[in-house]
């Protein structure tokens, strides 16, 4: 069964590292098309990795990231360039290789990271 925009919002916001401007971010998120949301959720793990070592003040607010279509930005990670390539399927690409992500793994990693901070 396909997830609703609300369910996908919860996945996005729980994974996004900067918890500010929730109302504006949710409004921006819910205005997006389902295909755009799916692309965001596919691309988000790459952005999370690129932000891993950054101070939170250098991570954009979620509404800014969404309104600016920042999931389409090119990322550099350990000498490799990752970029969003527009196509009919709109998927994240790692140069010529398609990269797929496991959402259960994404959420599991996030929860483990949060648990470490609490202990």
Secondary structure, DSSP 4 states (H G I P E B T S, - for coil): -PPPHHHHHHHHHHH-S----HHHHHHHHHHS-HHHHHHHHHHHHHHHHHHTTS-GGGSPPHHHHHHTTGGGS-EEETTEEEEEE-SSS-EEEETTEE----HHHHHHHHHHHHHHHH-
